[in-house]
Amino acid sequence: MLRMIIRFIVSALVLMFVGFLIPGFGPLTFVNALIAAVVISVLGYAIEALFGKNVSPQGRGVIGFLTSAVVIYLTQFVVRDLDVTILGALVAALIIGIIDIFVPTELR
């Protein structure tokens, strides 16, 4: 549960940052960024529960990176006013993955 809360916070902050800077990732209002972060956290948790931890960004593999990009891309179909291109989803997944390296998302 703690890991999901940390992911939510990191995702919300990164989404607001990426939405502001990156073309191909529409700018988000604060509320939409929070909703998108919840959707990304829930989808990420569900995928990890179904397929195991190796598919998550913490697996630090190509599959985890691509899965994150797909989850971010699919989030646009749930969150109103979120427009994400494939390149925008890839950049957001990369940034979230880099931040996940430095922010612990599980107790060791």
Beta strands, then each sheet from edge to edge (+ up, - down):
end
